[in-house]
Amino acid sequence: MATLALALLLAGAPAAGQPQPADPEALAREAMQKLVEKQAREAELKTIEERLAGNAEARAKLEAEIAAIRADRAALNKALLDTTARAQGAEQRISALEQRLSLLQSSETAIRRSLEGRRGLIAEVLAALQRIGRRPPPAVLVRPEDILEAVRASMLLGAVVPDLRQEIEVLGTDLGELVRLRESIGTERKALSGELEQLAGERQRIASLVEARRQREASATRDAEAQRGQDGELAAKARSLRDFVERMEKEISTANRAAEAARQALEAETREQRQRMAALAFKDPARLAPKIAFAEARGLLPLPVAGSQLRGFGESDGAGGTTRGISLETRPGALVSAPSDAWVVYAGPFRSFGQLLILNAGGGYYLLLAGMQRIDVALNQFVLAGEPVAVMGETSEAAATIVGSGAGLPVLYIEFRKDGVSVDPAPWWTKPLGEKVRG
């Protein structure tokens, strides 16, 4: 036993000077760290892309606002020009009225001068009229001097009054027109003054709006330029992050491949070491119990007999069902060995199967061997893997039951069961069952 333990330690210890295999867990942790870092960068990239989208929307709004401001400024400029044109038109109307007023004033002055030149004649006429009013014209039969004076007054009035009446009528008409024009000019001047004040206020307001729009346009333009610069920086950062994410993906793929290769190498090494240990365990002839669990003996068990497979696990049994084990055609009188370390729980005839041997391999696994002519082990006996336990006959009386054929070469039926359920035994054999096995 000490020798076996030493051999197991030597087999499990790595040879000095050999390179240590890569640790798949460390590689997997490294790949996971890279994956976490990649996810963080992807989240940062997503944030930048969202900011880019928001900046693009904001820039579009700024550009639309700039276009609207330019359109408003154009409309305000047009309104300012229209206001200026209206103000100039009002000023021209005022100038025309002032010229008309000047002409009328000239006419008034001329009429006044004419009246001043005839002031003496008018005074005589007025005096004569006063005298006539105080003293009515005498009767026909009066003194001669009175008659002469009356005639003279009549001649004077007859000569002066028509011209005077005509001039008075013209003067009255001119004076009335002058008064009307003065009143019209005063009214229009007042209206034009109010209009000019309103136009001046509107012009100042429009100029203020134009200046405010100009400043807002300049500010929006600066904001749009700053937004474009920020977008360029974000786009460059996004490109850098995309490159980093792609590089991380490649590194993660490389790390995953390395971790998978290391895991496979470790599994192969573990499997090889386990096989060596199992082989060493099977080589210990003094063992009184299985050295390894039956589930760990996959690929390590030898076939219990030399022969070729007639039917495999799960194939049709010819009676409408499927087989629960495998059937091996053997040579007459072939020696049957135990497939694994196990305890004999049944040994004897069973119905039409011939001799039946049931072995308890532990862990809920049971091995059934049927079709032998003779069993050489006893109940409750511990048998070693490869230990002879039975002998096949010259012919198989149980062949019809096992494989549905008539009498011929002996047939050994093998069935593995786990917790009462049949399992495929193929993974446990060391050699493929499709080829002829000779002992």
ROKOL-234198 format. One record per residue (C-alpha): residue number from 1; y, z, x; residue in one letter. Coordinates in steps of 0.5 Angstrom, whole numbers, plus 500, padded with zeros to 3 digits. Each point is the difference from the previous one (the first is absolute). Example, Ala and Ser with C-alpha at 12.3 -4.5 7.8 and 13.67 -1.06 7.14 Angstrom:
+-----+-------+-----+------+------+
! pos ! north !  up ! east ! code !
+-----+-------+-----+------+------+
!   1 !   491 ! 516 !  525 !    a !
!   2 !   507 ! 498 !  502 !    s !
+-----+-------+-----+------+------+
//
This chain:
+-----+-------+-----+------+------+
! pos ! north !  up ! east ! code !
+-----+-------+-----+------+------+
!   1 !   500 ! 500 !  500 !    m !
!   2 !   505 ! 502 !  506 !    a !
!   3 !   498 ! 493 !  503 !    t !
!   4 !   502 ! 496 !  493 !    l !
!   5 !   506 ! 504 !  499 !    a !
!   6 !   502 ! 498 !  507 !    l !
!   7 !   498 ! 493 !  499 !    a !
!   8 !   505 ! 500 !  494 !    l !
!   9 !   506 ! 503 !  503 !    l !
!  10 !   499 ! 495 !  506 !    l !
!  11 !   499 ! 494 !  495 !    a !
!  12 !   506 ! 503 !  496 !    g !
!  13 !   505 ! 501 !  506 !    a !
!  14 !   504 ! 494 !  502 !    p !
!  15 !   498 ! 497 !  507 !    a !
!  16 !   505 ! 502 !  506 !    a !
!  17 !   505 ! 495 !  501 !    g !
!  18 !   499 ! 496 !  494 !    q !
!  19 !   507 ! 499 !  496 !    p !
!  20 !   501 ! 504 !  494 !    q !
!  21 !   500 ! 496 !  493 !    p !
!  22 !   506 ! 499 !  496 !    a !
!  23 !   501 ! 506 !  495 !    d !
!  24 !   500 ! 496 !  493 !    p !
!  25 !   504 ! 506 !  497 !    e !
!  26 !   505 ! 500 !  505 !    a !
!  27 !   501 ! 492 !  499 !    l !
!  28 !   500 ! 501 !  492 !    a !
!  29 !   505 ! 506 !  501 !    r !
!  30 !   504 ! 495 !  504 !    e !
!  31 !   499 ! 494 !  495 !    a !
!  32 !   502 ! 505 !  495 !    m !
!  33 !   507 ! 502 !  503 !    q !
!  34 !   502 ! 493 !  501 !    k !
!  35 !   498 ! 499 !  493 !    l !
!  36 !   505 ! 506 !  498 !    v !
!  37 !   505 ! 497 !  505 !    e !
!  38 !   499 ! 493 !  497 !    k !
!  39 !   501 ! 503 !  493 !    q !
!  40 !   506 ! 504 !  502 !    a !
!  41 !   503 ! 493 !  503 !    r !
!  42 !   498 ! 497 !  494 !    e !
!  43 !   504 ! 505 !  495 !    a !
!  44 !   506 ! 499 !  505 !    e !
!  45 !   499 ! 492 !  499 !    l !
!  46 !   500 ! 501 !  493 !    k !
!  47 !   506 ! 504 !  500 !    t !
!  48 !   504 ! 495 !  504 !    i !
!  49 !   498 ! 495 !  496 !    e !
!  50 !   502 ! 503 !  493 !    e !
!  51 !   507 ! 502 !  504 !    r !
!  52 !   500 ! 492 !  502 !    l !
!  53 !   499 ! 498 !  492 !    a !
!  54 !   505 ! 505 !  498 !    g !
!  55 !   505 ! 498 !  505 !    n !
!  56 !   499 ! 493 !  498 !    a !
!  57 !   501 ! 502 !  493 !    e !
!  58 !   507 ! 503 !  502 !    a !
!  59 !   502 ! 495 !  505 !    r !
!  60 !   499 ! 495 !  494 !    a !
!  61 !   504 ! 504 !  495 !    k !
!  62 !   505 ! 501 !  506 !    l !
!  63 !   500 ! 492 !  500 !    e !
!  64 !   501 ! 499 !  493 !    a !
!  65 !   506 ! 505 !  500 !    e !
!  66 !   503 ! 496 !  505 !    i !
!  67 !   499 ! 494 !  496 !    a !
!  68 !   503 ! 504 !  494 !    a !
!  69 !   506 ! 502 !  504 !    i !
!  70 !   501 ! 494 !  503 !    r !
!  71 !   500 ! 497 !  493 !    a !
!  72 !   505 ! 505 !  497 !    d !
!  73 !   504 ! 499 !  506 !    r !
!  74 !   501 ! 493 !  498 !    a !
!  75 !   501 ! 502 !  493 !    a !
!  76 !   505 ! 505 !  502 !    l !
!  77 !   504 ! 495 !  505 !    n !
!  78 !   500 ! 495 !  494 !    k !
!  79 !   503 ! 505 !  496 !    a !
!  80 !   505 ! 502 !  505 !    l !
!  81 !   502 ! 492 !  501 !    l !
!  82 !   501 ! 500 !  492 !    d !
!  83 !   504 ! 506 !  500 !    t !
!  84 !   504 ! 497 !  505 !    t !
!  85 !   501 ! 494 !  497 !    a !
!  86 !   502 ! 503 !  493 !    r !
!  87 !   505 ! 504 !  504 !    a !
!  88 !   503 ! 494 !  503 !    q !
!  89 !   500 ! 497 !  493 !    g !
!  90 !   504 ! 506 !  497 !    a !
!  91 !   505 ! 499 !  506 !    e !
!  92 !   501 ! 493 !  499 !    q !
!  93 !   501 ! 501 !  493 !    r !
!  94 !   505 ! 506 !  501 !    i !
!  95 !   504 ! 495 !  505 !    s !
!  96 !   500 ! 495 !  495 !    a !
!  97 !   503 ! 504 !  495 !    l !
!  98 !   505 ! 503 !  505 !    e !
!  99 !   502 ! 493 !  501 !    q !
! 100 !   501 ! 498 !  493 !    r !
! 101 !   504 ! 507 !  499 !    l !
! 102 !   504 ! 498 !  506 !    s !
! 103 !   502 ! 493 !  496 !    l !
! 104 !   501 ! 504 !  494 !    l !
! 105 !   505 ! 505 !  504 !    q !
! 106 !   504 ! 494 !  503 !    s !
! 107 !   500 ! 497 !  493 !    s !
! 108 !   503 ! 506 !  497 !    e !
! 109 !   505 ! 501 !  506 !    t !
! 110 !   503 ! 493 !  498 !    a !
! 111 !   500 ! 501 !  493 !    i !
! 112 !   504 ! 506 !  502 !    r !
! 113 !   505 ! 497 !  504 !    r !
! 114 !   501 ! 494 !  495 !    s !
! 115 !   502 ! 506 !  495 !    l !
! 116 !   504 ! 503 !  505 !    e !
! 117 !   504 ! 494 !  501 !    g !
! 118 !   501 ! 499 !  492 !    r !
! 119 !   502 ! 507 !  500 !    r !
! 120 !   507 ! 499 !  498 !    g !
! 121 !   499 ! 495 !  495 !    l !
! 122 !   495 ! 504 !  497 !    i !
! 123 !   505 ! 506 !  500 !    a !
! 124 !   505 ! 495 !  496 !    e !
! 125 !   495 ! 498 !  495 !    v !
! 126 !   498 ! 507 !  499 !    l !
! 127 !   508 ! 502 !  500 !    a !
! 128 !   501 ! 495 !  495 !    a !
! 129 !   494 ! 502 !  496 !    l !
! 130 !   503 ! 507 !  500 !    q !
! 131 !   507 ! 498 !  497 !    r !
! 132 !   497 ! 496 !  495 !    i !
! 133 !   496 ! 506 !  498 !    g !
! 134 !   506 ! 504 !  500 !    r !
! 135 !   504 ! 495 !  496 !    r !
! 136 !   497 ! 495 !  496 !    p !
! 137 !   503 ! 493 !  500 !    p !
! 138 !   506 ! 499 !  496 !    p !
! 139 !   500 ! 496 !  493 !    a !
! 140 !   503 ! 493 !  500 !    v !
! 141 !   507 ! 502 !  498 !    l !
! 142 !   502 ! 504 !  506 !    v !
! 143 !   505 ! 500 !  505 !    r !
! 144 !   499 ! 494 !  505 !    p !
! 145 !   499 ! 504 !  506 !    e !
! 146 !   494 ! 503 !  497 !    d !
! 147 !   497 ! 493 !  498 !    i !
! 148 !   501 ! 498 !  507 !    l !
! 149 !   497 ! 506 !  503 !    e !
! 150 !   494 ! 500 !  495 !    a !
! 151 !   499 ! 492 !  502 !    v !
! 152 !   500 ! 502 !  507 !    r !
! 153 !   495 ! 505 !  499 !    a !
! 154 !   495 ! 496 !  496 !    s !
! 155 !   501 ! 494 !  506 !    m !
! 156 !   498 ! 505 !  505 !    l !
! 157 !   494 ! 503 !  496 !    l !
! 158 !   498 ! 493 !  498 !    g !
! 159 !   500 ! 498 !  508 !    a !
! 160 !   497 ! 506 !  503 !    v !
! 161 !   495 ! 503 !  495 !    v !
! 162 !   495 ! 494 !  500 !    p !
! 163 !   499 ! 500 !  507 !    d !
! 164 !   500 ! 508 !  500 !    l !
! 165 !   495 ! 500 !  495 !    r !
! 166 !   495 ! 495 !  504 !    q !
! 167 !   501 ! 504 !  506 !    e !
! 168 !   499 ! 507 !  497 !    i !
! 169 !   494 ! 497 !  497 !    e !
! 170 !   497 ! 497 !  507 !    v !
! 171 !   502 ! 507 !  503 !    l !
! 172 !   497 ! 504 !  495 !    g !
! 173 !   493 ! 496 !  500 !    t !
! 174 !   501 ! 500 !  508 !    d !
! 175 !   501 ! 508 !  500 !    l !
! 176 !   494 ! 501 !  495 !    g !
! 177 !   495 ! 496 !  504 !    e !
! 178 !   503 ! 504 !  506 !    l !
! 179 !   498 ! 506 !  497 !    v !
! 180 !   493 ! 498 !  498 !    r !
! 181 !   499 ! 497 !  507 !    l !
! 182 !   502 ! 507 !  503 !    r !
! 183 !   496 ! 504 !  495 !    e !
! 184 !   494 ! 495 !  501 !    s !
! 185 !   501 ! 501 !  508 !    i !
! 186 !   500 ! 507 !  499 !    g !
! 187 !   494 ! 501 !  496 !    t !
! 188 !   496 ! 495 !  504 !    e !
! 189 !   503 ! 503 !  507 !    r !
! 190 !   497 ! 507 !  497 !    k !
! 191 !   493 ! 497 !  498 !    a !
! 192 !   500 ! 496 !  507 !    l !
! 193 !   502 ! 506 !  504 !    s !
! 194 !   494 ! 504 !  496 !    g !
! 195 !   495 ! 494 !  502 !    e !
! 196 !   503 ! 500 !  507 !    l !
! 197 !   498 ! 507 !  500 !    e !
! 198 !   493 ! 500 !  497 !    q !
! 199 !   499 ! 494 !  505 !    l !
! 200 !   502 ! 504 !  506 !    a !
! 201 !   496 ! 505 !  498 !    g !
! 202 !   494 ! 496 !  498 !    e !
! 203 !   501 ! 496 !  507 !    r !
! 204 !   500 ! 507 !  504 !    q !
! 205 !   494 ! 502 !  496 !    r !
! 206 !   496 ! 494 !  502 !    i !
! 207 !   502 ! 500 !  507 !    a !
! 208 !   497 ! 507 !  500 !    s !
! 209 !   494 ! 498 !  497 !    l !
! 210 !   499 ! 494 !  505 !    v !
! 211 !   501 ! 505 !  506 !    e !
! 212 !   495 ! 505 !  497 !    a !
! 213 !   495 ! 494 !  499 !    r !
! 214 !   502 ! 497 !  507 !    r !
! 215 !   498 ! 507 !  503 !    q !
! 216 !   494 ! 501 !  495 !    r !
! 217 !   498 ! 493 !  503 !    e !
! 218 !   501 ! 502 !  507 !    a !
! 219 !   496 ! 507 !  499 !    s !
! 220 !   494 ! 497 !  496 !    a !
! 221 !   500 ! 494 !  506 !    t !
! 222 !   500 ! 506 !  505 !    r !
! 223 !   494 ! 503 !  496 !    d !
! 224 !   496 ! 494 !  499 !    a !
! 225 !   501 ! 499 !  508 !    e !
! 226 !   498 ! 507 !  501 !    a !
! 227 !   494 ! 499 !  495 !    q !
! 228 !   498 ! 493 !  504 !    r !
! 229 !   500 ! 504 !  507 !    g !
! 230 !   496 ! 506 !  497 !    q !
! 231 !   495 ! 495 !  497 !    d !
! 232 !   499 ! 497 !  506 !    g !
! 233 !   499 ! 506 !  504 !    e !
! 234 !   495 ! 502 !  494 !    l !
! 235 !   496 ! 493 !  501 !    a !
! 236 !   500 ! 501 !  507 !    a !
! 237 !   497 ! 507 !  499 !    k !
! 238 !   495 ! 498 !  495 !    a !
! 239 !   498 ! 494 !  504 !    r !
! 240 !   499 ! 505 !  506 !    s !
! 241 !   496 ! 505 !  495 !    l !
! 242 !   496 ! 494 !  498 !    r !
! 243 !   498 ! 498 !  507 !    d !
! 244 !   498 ! 507 !  501 !    f !
! 245 !   496 ! 501 !  494 !    v !
! 246 !   496 ! 493 !  502 !    e !
! 247 !   499 ! 503 !  507 !    r !
! 248 !   498 ! 507 !  497 !    m !
! 249 !   495 ! 496 !  495 !    e !
! 250 !   497 ! 496 !  506 !    k !
! 251 !   499 ! 507 !  504 !    e !
! 252 !   497 ! 503 !  494 !    i !
! 253 !   495 ! 495 !  499 !    s !
! 254 !   499 ! 500 !  508 !    t !
! 255 !   499 ! 508 !  499 !    a !
! 256 !   496 ! 499 !  494 !    n !
! 257 !   495 ! 495 !  503 !    r !
! 258 !   500 ! 505 !  506 !    a !
! 259 !   498 ! 506 !  496 !    a !
! 260 !   495 ! 496 !  496 !    e !
! 261 !   497 ! 497 !  507 !    a !
! 262 !   500 ! 507 !  503 !    a !
! 263 !   497 ! 503 !  493 !    r !
! 264 !   494 ! 495 !  501 !    q !
! 265 !   499 ! 501 !  507 !    a !
! 266 !   500 ! 507 !  498 !    l !
! 267 !   495 ! 499 !  495 !    e !
! 268 !   496 ! 496 !  504 !    a !
! 269 !   500 ! 505 !  506 !    e !
! 270 !   499 ! 505 !  495 !    t !
! 271 !   494 ! 496 !  496 !    r !
! 272 !   497 ! 499 !  507 !    e !
! 273 !   501 ! 507 !  502 !    q !
! 274 !   497 ! 502 !  494 !    r !
! 275 !   494 ! 495 !  501 !    q !
! 276 !   499 ! 503 !  507 !    r !
! 277 !   500 ! 507 !  497 !    m !
! 278 !   495 ! 498 !  494 !    a !
! 279 !   496 ! 496 !  505 !    a !
! 280 !   500 ! 506 !  505 !    l !
! 281 !   498 ! 505 !  493 !    a !
! 282 !   495 ! 495 !  498 !    f !
! 283 !   497 ! 501 !  507 !    k !
! 284 !   499 ! 507 !  500 !    d !
! 285 !   493 ! 501 !  498 !    p !
! 286 !   500 ! 508 !  500 !    a !
! 287 !   505 ! 499 !  494 !    r !
! 288 !   498 ! 504 !  493 !    l !
! 289 !   506 ! 497 !  496 !    a !
! 290 !   504 ! 494 !  500 !    p !
! 291 !   505 ! 500 !  505 !    k !
! 292 !   505 ! 496 !  497 !    i !
! 293 !   501 ! 499 !  492 !    a !
! 294 !   497 ! 494 !  497 !    f !
! 295 !   506 ! 497 !  498 !    a !
! 296 !   502 ! 499 !  507 !    e !
! 297 !   494 ! 497 !  502 !    a !
! 298 !   502 ! 493 !  497 !    r !
! 299 !   498 ! 494 !  505 !    g !
! 300 !   496 ! 505 !  504 !    l !
! 301 !   493 ! 500 !  496 !    l !
! 302 !   494 ! 496 !  502 !    p !
! 303 !   496 ! 497 !  495 !    l !
! 304 !   494 ! 504 !  498 !    p !
! 305 !   495 ! 494 !  501 !    v !
! 306 !   500 ! 493 !  503 !    a !
! 307 !   501 ! 495 !  495 !    g !
! 308 !   504 ! 495 !  496 !    s !
! 309 !   504 ! 501 !  494 !    q !
! 310 !   497 ! 497 !  493 !    l !
! 311 !   506 ! 503 !  496 !    r !
! 312 !   506 ! 503 !  501 !    g !
! 313 !   504 ! 506 !  496 !    f !
! 314 !   503 ! 498 !  494 !    g !
! 315 !   496 ! 493 !  499 !    e !
! 316 !   496 ! 498 !  494 !    s !
! 317 !   494 ! 504 !  499 !    d !
! 318 !   497 ! 494 !  496 !    g !
! 319 !   499 ! 504 !  494 !    a !
! 320 !   507 ! 500 !  497 !    g !
! 321 !   503 ! 505 !  505 !    g !
! 322 !   502 ! 501 !  507 !    t !
! 323 !   497 ! 504 !  506 !    t !
! 324 !   502 ! 507 !  502 !    r !
! 325 !   497 ! 499 !  507 !    g !
! 326 !   498 ! 495 !  505 !    i !
! 327 !   493 ! 497 !  501 !    s !
! 328 !   497 ! 498 !  507 !    l !
! 329 !   494 ! 496 !  501 !    e !
! 330 !   496 ! 503 !  506 !    t !
! 331 !   493 ! 499 !  504 !    r !
! 332 !   494 ! 503 !  498 !    p !
! 333 !   499 ! 507 !  502 !    g !
! 334 !   507 ! 500 !  503 !    a !
! 335 !   503 ! 507 !  502 !    l !
! 336 !   505 ! 503 !  496 !    v !
! 337 !   505 ! 505 !  503 !    s !
! 338 !   506 ! 504 !  497 !    a !
! 339 !   506 ! 497 !  499 !    p !
! 340 !   504 ! 506 !  502 !    s !
! 341 !   500 ! 508 !  501 !    d !
! 342 !   497 ! 503 !  493 !    a !
! 343 !   496 ! 505 !  497 !    w !
! 344 !   494 ! 497 !  496 !    v !
! 345 !   501 ! 502 !  493 !    v !
! 346 !   494 ! 496 !  497 !    y !
! 347 !   494 ! 496 !  503 !    a !
! 348 !   495 ! 497 !  495 !    g !
! 349 !   498 ! 495 !  496 !    p !
! 350 !   505 ! 498 !  494 !    f !
! 351 !   498 ! 496 !  494 !    r !
! 352 !   499 ! 492 !  503 !    s !
! 353 !   504 ! 501 !  506 !    f !
! 354 !   494 ! 502 !  504 !    g !
! 355 !   502 ! 506 !  505 !    q !
! 356 !   507 ! 503 !  499 !    l !
! 357 !   504 ! 503 !  505 !    l !
! 358 !   507 ! 504 !  498 !    i !
! 359 !   504 ! 502 !  506 !    l !
! 360 !   506 ! 505 !  499 !    n !
! 361 !   505 ! 498 !  506 !    a !
! 362 !   506 ! 505 !  498 !    g !
! 363 !   506 ! 499 !  497 !    g !
! 364 !   497 ! 498 !  493 !    g !
! 365 !   497 ! 494 !  503 !    y !
! 366 !   492 ! 499 !  499 !    y !
! 367 !   496 ! 494 !  503 !    l !
! 368 !   494 ! 497 !  496 !    l !
! 369 !   495 ! 496 !  503 !    l !
! 370 !   494 ! 497 !  496 !    a !
! 371 !   494 ! 495 !  500 !    g !
! 372 !   497 ! 504 !  506 !    m !
! 373 !   492 ! 501 !  501 !    q !
! 374 !   500 ! 507 !  503 !    r !
! 375 !   505 ! 505 !  501 !    i !
! 376 !   500 ! 504 !  507 !    d !
! 377 !   505 ! 506 !  498 !    v !
! 378 !   500 ! 506 !  496 !    a !
! 379 !   504 ! 503 !  495 !    l !
! 380 !   507 ! 504 !  502 !    n !
! 381 !   498 ! 497 !  507 !    q !
! 382 !   507 ! 498 !  505 !    f !
! 383 !   499 ! 493 !  502 !    v !
! 384 !   504 ! 497 !  506 !    l !
! 385 !   503 ! 493 !  499 !    a !
! 386 !   495 ! 495 !  503 !    g !
! 387 !   494 ! 505 !  499 !    e !
! 388 !   494 ! 496 !  497 !    p !
! 389 !   499 ! 503 !  493 !    v !
! 390 !   495 ! 495 !  497 !    a !
! 391 !   496 ! 493 !  501 !    v !
! 392 !   500 ! 494 !  495 !    m !
! 393 !   493 ! 497 !  498 !    g !
! 394 !   497 ! 494 !  501 !    e !
! 395 !   503 ! 497 !  493 !    t !
! 396 !   505 ! 502 !  495 !    s !
! 397 !   497 ! 503 !  494 !    e !
! 398 !   507 ! 502 !  498 !    a !
! 399 !   503 ! 493 !  501 !    a !
! 400 !   500 ! 498 !  493 !    a !
! 401 !   504 ! 506 !  498 !    t !
! 402 !   505 ! 500 !  506 !    i !
! 403 !   501 ! 492 !  501 !    v !
! 404 !   497 ! 497 !  493 !    g !
! 405 !   495 ! 496 !  505 !    s !
! 406 !   492 ! 500 !  500 !    g !
! 407 !   496 ! 503 !  506 !    a !
! 408 !   502 ! 498 !  507 !    g !
! 409 !   503 ! 503 !  506 !    l !
! 410 !   502 ! 508 !  499 !    p !
! 411 !   507 ! 501 !  497 !    v !
! 412 !   504 ! 506 !  502 !    l !
! 413 !   505 ! 502 !  495 !    y !
! 414 !   506 ! 504 !  502 !    i !
! 415 !   506 ! 504 !  496 !    e !
! 416 !   506 ! 504 !  502 !    f !
! 417 !   503 ! 505 !  495 !    r !
! 418 !   506 ! 504 !  500 !    k !
! 419 !   501 ! 505 !  495 !    d !
! 420 !   494 ! 497 !  495 !    g !
! 421 !   504 ! 493 !  501 !    v !
! 422 !   497 ! 494 !  504 !    s !
! 423 !   504 ! 498 !  506 !    v !
! 424 !   499 ! 493 !  504 !    d !
! 425 !   497 ! 502 !  506 !    p !
! 426 !   502 ! 494 !  504 !    a !
! 427 !   506 ! 504 !  504 !    p !
! 428 !   495 ! 505 !  503 !    w !
! 429 !   496 ! 495 !  504 !    w !
! 430 !   501 ! 498 !  507 !    t !
! 431 !   497 ! 493 !  499 !    k !
! 432 !   502 ! 495 !  495 !    p !
! 433 !   494 ! 499 !  494 !    l !
! 434 !   500 ! 493 !  500 !    g !
! 435 !   496 ! 499 !  506 !    e !
! 436 !   493 ! 501 !  502 !    k !
! 437 !   499 ! 507 !  503 !    v !
! 438 !   494 ! 501 !  505 !    r !
! 439 !   498 ! 507 !  502 !    g !
+-----+-------+-----+------+------+
//
